[in-house]
Amino acid sequence: MSAQTGTISFACPQCGRPFSVPSIYAGRKAACKSCGGKIVVPSPVDLAPTGDGPPTPQPGDTVRAVASGELSTEALREQILSDEAIPPAAPARPLRPAPMPPVPETQTPPPYVAAASPVVPESDSSHFAPVEEISPAPLDHEPAAVEIAPAVSEPPPERPAPTPQPHPVDSPATMPTTPRLPVRTRRLIADAGQMAGAFTDFRAIRIKSTVGDPPEVYQIEYKIAGLQRGRRANKPKKQNTHLVEIRLTSDYPRLAPQCRMLTPVFHPNIDETTICVGDHWTAGERLVDLVVRIGEMLAYQAYNIKSPLDGEAAMWADLNPERLPTDAQNLRPASRAE
């Protein structure tokens, strides 16, 4: 066994396998990888060189042993990384900072010594003449008293009255929204306004009564020279006043209104229960135009003998065209004289 600075070289006492480890593992226990025997790494003191012993190992013996093949790298690794390998040395304790040198205390300044006042020698009063006391001369008038006006605190400036801000104009987004009326209701309202404007103060056609708000049933009175059925089919009688009922159903204006006569009439396209207006009706037609067309039918200004409701009236109109129309007045409100 040999020892040198930084390295300890020794052999297993059981099988003689040589080992070389750093000196920090002195006194540690390990297991020999060849025979499994327990090995205690000797300390450098135990391996101190003697006069008869082998030479002291020098630094780099382990490196040279590995380089020359005497100690394989695997054997050195197994020595250090064995299951019972010698644990590494404990880390060195951190160095404590050196104590700071004591801060010298500030020297106390010397106490302040007041300067001595110069000594003034006492004057000899004998060298000075006595001073006569001079009394103030009397004033010709009393001094005017000065009046000091008390300080008057100024009132704080008045703040201007706030300018009233105008109320914001309601925008479409802020205005209350009203529920949109159904199409039929809006049409009824429009028809009511048009009927009132067209037949007010109109002699030939007059709105006698209405039902509903807006109106859904109208009774229209016609002052038109028309015909009614006589005792004989070929001899009708004159009828100058006619009363018609116009009912706007739930399908209006998609479907034509229901129209019927409330007074007797003699006409090819009118019977006791129905006035044939469906063939000429469109949803865009105004109710005013329908009322005028019924008046033209009553005056025989309009009739159809090809598909009649009353065959006798159709035959009579076909045989007596010279007697038609029975009333030739203009029934259009927009065309009548004002």
C-alpha positions as CSV (number, residue, x, y, z in Angstrom):
1,M,0.0,0.0,0.0
2,S,1.3,3.5,-0.8
3,A,0.0,7.1,-0.3
4,Q,0.9,10.4,-1.8
5,T,-0.6,13.8,-1.8
6,G,-4.2,13.7,-3.1
7,T,-4.2,9.9,-3.9
8,I,-4.3,6.7,-1.8
9,S,-3.1,3.5,-3.4
10,F,-3.7,0.2,-1.6
11,A,-4.7,-3.4,-2.3
12,C,-7.5,-5.7,-1.2
13,P,-6.4,-7.7,1.8
14,Q,-8.3,-10.8,0.6
15,C,-7.6,-11.0,-3.1
16,G,-4.8,-8.4,-3.5
17,R,-6.6,-6.3,-6.2
18,P,-4.9,-2.9,-6.3
19,F,-7.0,0.3,-5.8
20,S,-6.2,4.0,-6.0
21,V,-8.7,6.6,-4.8
22,P,-8.5,10.2,-3.8
23,S,-7.3,10.9,-0.3
24,I,-10.7,12.4,0.8
25,Y,-12.0,8.8,1.0
26,A,-9.5,7.9,3.8
27,G,-11.2,5.8,6.5
28,R,-14.3,5.0,4.4
29,K,-15.6,1.5,3.9
30,A,-16.2,-0.2,0.5
31,A,-16.7,-3.6,-1.1
32,C,-14.2,-5.2,-3.4
33,K,-15.7,-5.9,-6.8
34,S,-13.5,-9.0,-7.3
35,C,-14.0,-11.0,-4.1
36,G,-16.8,-9.0,-2.4
37,G,-14.7,-8.5,0.8
38,K,-14.9,-5.5,2.9
39,I,-12.3,-2.9,2.4
40,V,-11.4,0.1,4.6
41,V,-9.5,2.8,2.8
42,P,-6.3,3.4,4.9
43,S,-5.4,6.9,5.9
44,P,-2.2,8.6,4.6
45,V,-0.7,8.4,8.1
46,D,-0.9,4.6,8.0
47,L,0.8,4.6,4.6
48,A,3.6,7.0,5.6
49,P,6.8,6.1,3.8
50,T,9.6,4.4,5.7
51,G,13.2,3.8,4.8
52,D,12.5,0.2,3.8
53,G,9.1,0.7,2.1
54,P,8.3,1.4,-1.4
55,P,8.6,5.0,-2.8
56,T,5.8,7.5,-1.9
57,P,3.2,7.7,-4.7
58,Q,3.3,11.0,-6.6
59,P,0.4,13.0,-8.0
60,G,-0.9,11.5,-11.2
61,D,-0.2,7.9,-10.3
62,T,-3.9,7.0,-10.9
63,V,-3.9,8.8,-14.3
64,R,-0.7,7.0,-15.3
65,A,-2.1,3.7,-14.0
66,V,-5.1,4.1,-16.2
67,A,-3.0,5.2,-19.2
68,S,-0.6,2.3,-18.8
69,G,-3.4,-0.2,-18.5
70,E,-2.6,-1.2,-14.9
71,L,-6.0,0.2,-13.8
72,S,-8.9,0.1,-16.2
73,T,-11.4,3.0,-16.4
74,E,-14.2,0.6,-15.7
75,A,-12.5,-0.7,-12.5
76,L,-12.0,2.9,-11.3
77,R,-15.6,3.7,-12.1
78,E,-16.8,0.6,-10.2
79,Q,-14.7,1.6,-7.3
80,I,-16.3,5.0,-7.0
81,L,-19.9,4.2,-8.1
82,S,-20.4,0.9,-6.3
83,D,-23.5,0.1,-4.2
84,E,-21.5,1.0,-1.1
85,A,-19.4,3.6,-2.7
86,I,-17.8,6.1,-0.5
87,P,-20.1,9.1,-0.2
88,P,-18.7,12.4,-1.3
89,A,-17.2,14.7,1.3
90,A,-19.5,17.1,3.0
91,P,-19.8,20.5,1.4
92,A,-17.6,23.1,2.7
93,R,-19.2,25.5,5.1
94,P,-19.9,28.9,3.7
95,L,-17.4,31.5,4.8
96,R,-18.7,34.0,7.2
97,P,-18.3,37.6,6.2
98,A,-15.5,39.4,7.8
99,P,-16.7,41.7,10.6
100,M,-17.0,45.3,9.6
101,P,-14.5,47.6,11.3
102,P,-16.1,49.7,14.1
103,V,-17.3,53.0,12.9
104,P,-15.5,55.7,14.8
105,E,-17.7,57.8,16.9
106,T,-18.1,61.4,15.8
107,Q,-16.0,63.6,17.9
108,T,-18.1,65.9,20.0
109,P,-17.4,69.5,19.1
110,P,-15.8,71.6,21.8
111,P,-18.2,73.6,23.8
112,Y,-19.0,77.1,22.5
113,V,-17.1,79.8,24.3
114,A,-18.7,83.2,24.1
115,A,-16.3,85.9,23.1
116,A,-15.5,88.3,25.8
117,S,-17.1,91.7,25.4
118,P,-14.6,94.5,25.0
119,V,-14.0,96.4,28.1
120,V,-15.0,100.0,27.7
121,P,-13.3,102.2,30.2
122,E,-15.6,104.3,32.3
123,S,-15.7,107.8,31.0
124,D,-14.9,110.6,33.2
125,S,-18.0,112.6,33.6
126,S,-15.9,115.5,34.7
127,H,-14.9,116.1,31.1
128,F,-18.5,116.5,29.9
129,A,-20.9,119.4,30.5
130,P,-24.2,118.5,32.0
131,V,-27.0,118.1,29.5
132,E,-30.1,120.3,30.0
133,E,-33.4,118.6,29.7
134,I,-35.4,120.0,26.8
135,S,-39.2,119.8,27.2
136,P,-41.3,119.6,24.0
137,A,-42.8,122.8,22.8
138,P,-46.6,123.0,23.1
139,L,-48.5,122.5,19.8
140,D,-50.8,125.1,18.4
141,H,-53.6,122.5,17.7
142,E,-54.5,119.1,18.8
143,P,-53.5,116.4,16.3
144,A,-56.5,115.1,14.3
145,A,-57.6,111.7,15.4
146,V,-57.2,109.1,12.6
147,E,-60.2,106.9,12.3
148,I,-59.5,103.4,11.1
149,A,-62.5,101.9,9.3
150,P,-63.2,98.4,10.3
151,A,-62.4,95.8,7.6
152,V,-65.4,95.0,5.6
153,S,-65.4,91.4,4.3
154,E,-66.6,91.3,0.7
155,P,-69.4,88.8,0.0
156,P,-68.4,85.8,-2.0
157,P,-69.1,86.2,-5.7
158,E,-72.4,84.9,-6.8
159,R,-72.3,81.7,-8.8
160,P,-74.1,82.0,-12.1
161,A,-77.4,80.1,-12.3
162,P,-77.0,76.8,-14.1
163,T,-78.2,77.0,-17.7
164,P,-81.2,74.8,-18.2
165,Q,-80.2,72.0,-20.5
166,P,-82.7,71.2,-23.3
167,H,-84.4,67.9,-23.1
168,P,-83.0,65.5,-25.5
169,V,-85.2,64.8,-28.5
170,D,-86.6,61.4,-28.4
171,S,-84.9,59.3,-31.0
172,P,-86.6,56.3,-32.7
173,A,-84.6,54.1,-30.3
174,T,-85.9,55.9,-27.2
175,M,-89.4,56.6,-28.3
176,P,-92.0,54.2,-26.9
177,T,-92.9,51.7,-29.4
178,T,-96.5,51.1,-30.3
179,P,-97.6,47.7,-31.3
180,R,-98.0,47.4,-35.1
181,L,-101.6,47.1,-36.2
182,P,-102.6,44.1,-38.3
183,V,-103.0,44.6,-42.1
184,R,-106.8,44.2,-42.0
185,T,-107.2,46.8,-39.2
186,R,-105.1,49.3,-41.0
187,R,-107.1,48.7,-44.2
188,L,-110.4,49.2,-42.3
189,I,-109.1,52.5,-40.8
190,A,-108.0,53.7,-44.3
191,D,-111.4,52.7,-45.8
192,A,-113.3,54.6,-43.1
193,G,-111.4,57.8,-43.8
194,Q,-111.9,57.5,-47.6
195,M,-115.6,56.7,-47.3
196,A,-116.2,59.7,-45.0
197,G,-114.2,62.0,-47.3
198,A,-115.9,60.8,-50.5
199,F,-119.6,60.7,-49.6
200,T,-120.0,63.5,-47.1
201,D,-122.6,65.9,-48.5
202,F,-123.0,63.8,-51.7
203,R,-126.6,63.7,-52.7
204,A,-126.6,60.5,-54.7
205,I,-124.8,58.3,-52.2
206,R,-124.8,58.6,-48.4
207,I,-123.5,56.5,-45.5
208,K,-126.5,55.9,-43.4
209,S,-125.0,53.9,-40.5
210,T,-121.9,51.8,-39.6
211,V,-121.1,49.1,-37.1
212,G,-117.7,48.7,-35.4
213,D,-114.6,50.9,-34.8
214,P,-113.2,51.0,-37.3
215,P,-116.4,50.1,-39.2
216,E,-116.8,46.6,-40.5
217,V,-120.5,47.0,-41.6
218,Y,-121.8,49.8,-43.7
219,Q,-125.4,50.7,-44.7
220,I,-125.3,52.8,-47.9
221,E,-128.3,54.8,-49.1
222,Y,-128.6,55.5,-52.9
223,K,-130.8,58.3,-54.3
224,I,-130.8,56.8,-57.9
225,A,-133.5,56.1,-60.4
226,G,-133.6,52.4,-60.6
227,L,-136.1,49.5,-61.0
228,Q,-137.9,47.1,-58.8
229,R,-140.0,44.0,-59.8
230,G,-143.6,44.8,-60.9
231,R,-146.7,42.7,-61.0
232,R,-145.7,41.5,-64.4
233,A,-142.1,40.4,-65.3
234,N,-141.9,42.5,-68.4
235,K,-143.1,45.6,-66.6
236,P,-140.8,46.6,-63.7
237,K,-141.5,49.7,-61.6
238,K,-139.4,52.7,-60.8
239,Q,-137.5,52.7,-57.5
240,N,-135.7,56.0,-56.5
241,T,-134.3,55.0,-53.1
242,H,-132.1,51.9,-52.5
243,L,-130.5,50.6,-49.3
244,V,-127.4,48.3,-49.5
245,E,-125.5,46.5,-46.7
246,I,-121.8,46.0,-47.2
247,R,-120.1,43.6,-44.7
248,L,-116.3,43.4,-44.5
249,T,-115.5,39.8,-43.5
250,S,-112.4,38.5,-41.7
251,D,-110.9,37.6,-45.1
252,Y,-111.2,41.2,-46.3
253,P,-109.4,42.6,-48.3
254,R,-108.2,39.3,-49.7
255,L,-111.8,38.4,-50.5
256,A,-114.5,40.7,-51.7
257,P,-117.0,42.2,-49.2
258,Q,-120.4,40.5,-48.8
259,C,-123.0,42.9,-50.3
260,R,-126.8,42.4,-50.2
261,M,-129.9,44.5,-50.9
262,L,-132.1,45.7,-48.1
263,T,-134.7,47.1,-50.5
264,P,-136.4,45.5,-53.6
265,V,-134.5,45.7,-56.9
266,F,-134.8,44.5,-60.5
267,H,-131.4,43.9,-62.0
268,P,-129.7,41.0,-63.9
269,N,-126.8,40.8,-61.5
270,I,-128.6,41.4,-58.2
271,D,-131.0,39.1,-56.3
272,E,-132.6,39.3,-52.9
273,T,-129.5,38.1,-51.1
274,T,-126.4,38.8,-53.2
275,I,-124.9,41.6,-55.3
276,C,-122.5,40.0,-57.8
277,V,-119.3,42.0,-57.4
278,G,-116.8,39.1,-56.9
279,D,-115.9,38.9,-60.6
280,H,-114.5,42.4,-60.5
281,W,-112.9,42.5,-57.1
282,T,-109.2,42.8,-56.4
283,A,-107.5,43.2,-53.0
284,G,-106.1,46.6,-54.1
285,E,-109.5,48.0,-55.0
286,R,-110.8,50.7,-52.7
287,L,-114.1,50.3,-50.8
288,V,-115.2,53.7,-52.3
289,D,-114.9,52.3,-55.8
290,L,-117.0,49.3,-54.9
291,V,-119.8,51.5,-53.5
292,V,-119.8,53.6,-56.7
293,R,-119.9,50.5,-58.9
294,I,-123.0,49.2,-57.0
295,G,-124.6,52.6,-57.6
296,E,-123.8,52.3,-61.4
297,M,-125.4,48.8,-61.3
298,L,-128.6,50.2,-59.7
299,A,-128.7,52.9,-62.4
300,Y,-128.2,50.3,-65.2
301,Q,-125.0,52.0,-66.1
302,A,-123.3,48.6,-65.6
303,Y,-124.9,45.1,-66.1
304,N,-124.0,41.7,-67.5
305,I,-126.7,39.6,-69.2
306,K,-124.4,36.6,-70.1
307,S,-124.2,35.2,-66.5
308,P,-127.1,36.7,-64.7
309,L,-128.4,36.1,-61.1
310,D,-131.9,37.2,-62.2
311,G,-132.9,35.8,-65.6
312,E,-136.1,37.8,-66.1
313,A,-134.2,41.1,-65.5
314,A,-131.5,40.0,-67.9
315,M,-134.2,39.2,-70.6
316,W,-135.9,42.6,-70.0
317,A,-132.6,44.5,-70.3
318,D,-131.8,42.6,-73.5
319,L,-135.2,43.5,-75.0
320,N,-135.2,47.2,-73.8
321,P,-131.8,48.6,-74.4
322,E,-133.3,52.0,-75.4
323,R,-134.6,52.5,-71.9
324,L,-131.2,52.1,-70.3
325,P,-129.6,53.5,-68.3
326,T,-132.4,54.4,-65.9
327,D,-130.2,57.1,-64.3
328,A,-127.4,58.8,-66.3
329,Q,-125.9,61.0,-63.5
330,N,-122.2,60.8,-62.7
331,L,-121.8,58.8,-59.5
332,R,-118.0,59.4,-59.1
333,P,-117.4,61.6,-56.1
334,A,-114.1,62.9,-57.5
335,S,-115.9,64.0,-60.8
336,R,-119.0,65.7,-59.3
337,A,-119.4,69.5,-59.4
338,E,-118.4,71.2,-56.2
